Structures are given as C-alpha cells and as structure tokens.
C-alpha cells in the first residue's frame, strides 16, 4: 500500500463503483462509527449519490449540502480512500467529489483556516502535491466558507421540500423560464408564479437549493453559498 497513482485511482474506482442496490449506505475506507462519544455523526441521504452518506460533524453536513447543491457535482463519498503521509501514517480525506466532467476533487473540512506554521498545513500541502499529479484538486474547506447553523437549517428545509418528488426536465425548464420573467419578487410572489403554470410549489425549493435560479428575493436574505 502506497501513494502510487494506480493505488489511489483504484480506491476511487471502488468507491464510485455502481451499487447493485437501488439505494445504499456508502461505507468508506474508514468506517465512521455512529454514536461515538464526542462525535456528532449523521447519515445524509444524497439524491445525487442515491444513498446514505456517513458524516462526522455538522460542518461535514454543511459541506455535504453545499456539494449536493453544486451544479457540477455528479456524486460524492466520505472517507472513501486513504493516502500515506511521509510520517508513515495514513490519512483519510473527508470528501471526494466526482464531477460531471468525470474528474475528481477532494475536500478537507476543518473548523478554521490552516495556520501558516501548523503541522496540519504541512500535511495538507504534502497531500495536495500528490493529488495534483493525478489532476485532482485538493481543497481546504473551513467553517468560514460553509453555511452557518441558521443557514444550514434553511438549506435542509429547501432540500427536503424540494426532493419530495422527482422533477422532469420539462418541469424544471418551465419553472425556471416562468421565474425569469420578473427580476425581483417576494417568496410569496414566486410561489404564485409557480402555481400559475400548474406546478407544485416544492419545485421552487428545488430550484433555489440547486442554484438553478438566481434572483433577489424582496425582504428575505437569499444566498447560502
């Protein structure tokens, strides 16, 4: 076991191999035990990944929602592969995201930005250099760029309401086109517009969550990313 390109790519292929089940729980190279003392573990159902994703903290939940919402995300996994540090220890990157263009990116999710003299920064730079040779971007994601707890609650509401059913491409296109007619309106106005074209109001939550519409909502903060 080493950091050879073939070894890393083999782990990624295994992580994203199609599941024989309609829906599954994705267990990474490092399994996350739920109910561990001091851990705020979660299972997050990803519609893009079509399965349950294991998470260790609310920060990872915030990043999972951000990744799920991004238009370029095809699917993602957590703790899905391991890399060998120069110290001889293994590290399991927090997230690996498969993009719609077939490339990967890896996320390290931390509460704070790295300090310029920290050991964690040295580790991050070491692993980033290895992954760069595979044309894989290694990103440090801190709480500073993630939704806060209030935004997280709102995102979860949008996500749950917006995915109560599957939307057809025609329905999504019709909703987006209808909302583009008026550049500024209240949330109630938006729901009225959606209703006027005979669409369920939950599709608006889907469009906002997945960043498929961009508008200024009167009287309400809008923009979680």
C-alpha positions as CSV (number, residue, x, y, z in Angstrom):
1,X,0.0,0.0,0.0
2,X,1.4,3.4,-1.0
3,X,0.7,6.6,-2.8
4,X,1.2,5.2,-6.3
5,X,-1.1,6.7,-8.8
6,X,-2.6,3.3,-9.6
7,X,-3.4,2.6,-5.9
8,X,-5.2,5.9,-5.4
9,X,-7.2,5.6,-8.6
10,X,-8.1,2.0,-7.8
11,X,-9.6,3.2,-4.5
12,X,-11.6,5.9,-6.2
13,X,-12.9,3.4,-8.8
14,X,-14.0,1.1,-6.0
15,X,-15.6,4.0,-4.0
16,X,-17.7,5.1,-7.0
17,X,-18.5,1.6,-8.4
18,X,-22.2,1.2,-9.2
19,X,-24.2,-0.4,-6.4
20,X,-26.3,-3.4,-7.1
21,X,-29.0,-2.0,-4.8
22,X,-31.5,0.8,-5.6
23,X,-30.4,2.7,-2.6
24,X,-27.4,2.0,-0.3
25,X,-25.3,3.2,2.6
26,X,-21.8,4.2,1.5
27,X,-19.2,3.0,3.9
28,X,-15.8,4.5,3.3
29,X,-12.3,3.1,3.6
30,X,-12.5,4.3,7.1
31,X,-15.9,3.4,8.6
32,X,-17.5,6.1,10.8
33,X,-18.9,4.5,14.0
34,X,-22.2,6.2,14.9
35,X,-22.9,7.1,18.5
36,X,-19.2,7.5,19.4
37,X,-18.6,9.8,22.4
38,X,-17.9,13.4,21.4
39,X,-19.0,12.8,17.8
40,X,-22.0,14.4,16.1
41,X,-22.4,11.8,13.5
42,X,-25.1,11.9,10.8
43,X,-26.5,9.9,7.9
44,X,-27.3,12.2,5.0
45,X,-29.3,10.9,2.1
46,X,-27.8,12.2,-1.1
47,X,-30.1,12.2,-4.1
48,X,-27.1,12.7,-6.5
49,X,-25.3,9.7,-4.9
50,X,-28.5,7.8,-4.5
51,X,-27.5,6.6,-1.0
52,X,-26.8,7.4,2.6
53,X,-23.5,9.3,3.2
54,X,-21.8,9.0,6.6
55,X,-20.8,12.3,8.3
56,X,-18.9,13.1,11.5
57,X,-20.0,16.6,12.3
58,X,-22.4,19.5,11.5
59,X,-19.5,21.0,9.4
60,X,-19.4,17.9,7.3
61,X,-23.2,18.1,7.0
62,X,-22.9,21.7,5.8
63,X,-20.3,20.7,3.2
64,X,-22.4,17.8,2.1
65,X,-25.3,20.1,1.4
66,X,-23.0,22.5,-0.4
67,X,-21.6,19.7,-2.5
68,X,-25.1,18.2,-3.2
69,X,-26.3,21.6,-4.4
70,X,-23.4,22.4,-6.7
71,X,-24.4,22.1,-10.4
72,X,-21.1,20.3,-11.3
73,X,-21.4,17.6,-8.7
74,X,-22.3,14.2,-10.1
75,X,-21.9,12.3,-6.8
76,X,-19.7,12.2,-3.7
77,X,-18.4,10.0,-0.9
78,X,-16.8,10.5,2.5
79,X,-13.7,8.9,4.0
80,X,-13.6,6.9,0.7
81,X,-9.8,6.4,0.3
82,X,-6.6,6.6,2.2
83,X,-3.2,8.2,1.5
84,X,0.2,7.6,3.1
85,X,1.9,10.6,4.7
86,X,5.7,10.9,4.8
87,X,5.5,10.2,8.5
88,X,4.3,6.7,7.7
89,X,0.7,7.3,8.9
90,X,-2.4,7.1,6.8
91,X,-4.9,9.9,6.3
92,X,-8.5,9.6,5.1
93,X,-9.6,12.7,3.2
94,X,-13.0,13.9,4.3
95,X,-14.8,14.2,1.0
96,X,-14.1,13.0,-2.6
97,X,-16.4,14.5,-5.2
98,X,-16.9,13.1,-8.7
99,X,-17.8,16.0,-11.1
100,X,-20.0,15.9,-14.2
101,X,-16.9,16.1,-16.4
102,X,-15.5,12.8,-14.9
103,X,-12.8,14.5,-12.8
104,X,-12.4,14.3,-9.0
105,X,-11.9,16.9,-6.3
106,X,-11.0,16.2,-2.7
107,X,-12.1,18.3,0.4
108,X,-10.5,18.6,3.8
109,X,-13.2,20.0,6.1
110,X,-11.9,21.9,9.2
111,X,-13.3,24.4,11.7
112,X,-10.7,27.0,11.0
113,X,-8.3,28.0,8.2
114,X,-4.8,26.5,8.5
115,X,-2.2,28.4,10.4
116,X,0.8,29.1,8.2
117,X,3.1,27.3,10.7
118,X,0.8,24.4,11.6
119,X,1.5,20.7,11.1
120,X,-1.9,20.4,9.5
121,X,-0.9,22.8,6.8
122,X,2.2,20.8,6.0
123,X,0.2,17.7,5.7
124,X,-2.4,19.4,3.5
125,X,0.3,20.7,1.2
126,X,2.0,17.3,1.0
127,X,-1.2,15.6,0.0
128,X,-2.2,18.3,-2.3
129,X,1.0,17.9,-4.2
130,X,0.4,14.2,-4.6
131,X,-3.1,14.6,-5.8
132,X,-2.2,17.4,-8.2
133,X,-0.1,14.9,-10.2
134,X,-3.3,13.0,-10.8
135,X,-5.1,16.2,-11.8
136,X,-7.2,16.1,-8.7
137,X,-7.7,19.3,-6.8
138,X,-7.4,19.1,-3.0
139,X,-9.4,21.9,-1.3
140,X,-9.3,23.1,2.3
141,X,-12.8,23.9,3.4
142,X,-13.2,25.8,6.6
143,X,-16.3,26.9,8.5
144,X,-15.8,30.4,7.2
145,X,-17.0,29.4,3.7
146,X,-19.7,27.0,4.9
147,X,-23.4,27.8,5.8
148,X,-23.8,28.7,9.5
149,X,-26.3,26.8,11.7
150,X,-29.2,29.1,10.7
151,X,-28.4,28.8,7.0
152,X,-27.9,25.1,7.4
153,X,-31.4,24.7,8.8
154,X,-32.8,26.7,5.9
155,X,-30.9,24.6,3.4
156,X,-32.1,21.3,5.0
157,X,-35.7,22.6,4.7
158,X,-35.2,23.5,1.0
159,X,-33.5,20.2,0.3
160,X,-36.2,18.1,2.0
161,X,-39.1,20.0,0.5
162,X,-37.5,20.2,-3.0
163,X,-36.9,16.5,-3.2
164,X,-40.3,15.2,-2.2
165,X,-40.7,14.0,-5.8
166,X,-38.6,13.7,-8.9
167,X,-38.9,16.6,-11.3
168,X,-38.8,16.1,-15.1
169,X,-36.5,18.3,-17.2
170,X,-39.7,19.8,-18.8
171,X,-41.0,20.8,-15.3
172,X,-37.6,22.3,-14.3
173,X,-37.3,24.3,-17.6
174,X,-40.9,25.6,-17.3
175,X,-40.4,26.7,-13.7
176,X,-37.0,28.4,-14.5
177,X,-38.5,30.2,-17.5
178,X,-41.6,31.4,-15.6
179,X,-39.5,32.9,-12.8
180,X,-37.1,34.7,-15.2
181,X,-39.9,36.9,-16.4
182,X,-39.8,39.0,-13.2
183,X,-36.4,40.0,-11.8
184,X,-37.5,40.8,-8.3
185,X,-40.3,39.5,-6.2
186,X,-41.2,38.1,-2.8
187,X,-41.2,34.5,-1.9
188,X,-45.0,34.6,-2.0
189,X,-44.9,36.1,-5.5
190,X,-42.6,33.3,-6.6
191,X,-45.0,30.6,-5.3
192,X,-47.9,32.4,-7.0
193,X,-45.9,32.3,-10.3
194,X,-45.2,28.6,-9.9
195,X,-48.8,27.9,-9.1
196,X,-49.9,29.8,-12.2
197,X,-48.1,27.4,-14.5
198,X,-49.7,24.4,-12.7
199,X,-46.5,23.2,-10.9
200,X,-46.3,22.2,-7.3
201,X,-44.7,24.9,-5.1
202,X,-42.0,22.5,-3.9
203,X,-40.2,22.9,-7.2
204,X,-39.2,26.4,-6.1
205,X,-37.3,24.9,-3.2
206,X,-35.6,22.5,-5.6
207,X,-34.5,25.4,-7.9
208,X,-33.2,27.6,-5.1
209,X,-31.3,24.7,-3.5
210,X,-29.6,23.6,-6.7
211,X,-28.8,27.2,-7.7
212,X,-30.8,26.9,-10.9
213,X,-32.4,30.3,-10.4
214,X,-30.6,33.4,-9.2
215,X,-32.7,36.3,-8.1
216,X,-33.0,38.8,-5.3
217,X,-35.9,38.0,-3.1
218,X,-37.6,41.1,-1.6
219,X,-37.5,41.2,2.2
220,X,-35.6,38.0,2.6
221,X,-31.9,37.2,2.7
222,X,-31.0,34.9,-0.2
223,X,-27.7,33.3,-0.9
224,X,-26.3,30.4,1.1
225,X,-23.1,29.8,-0.9
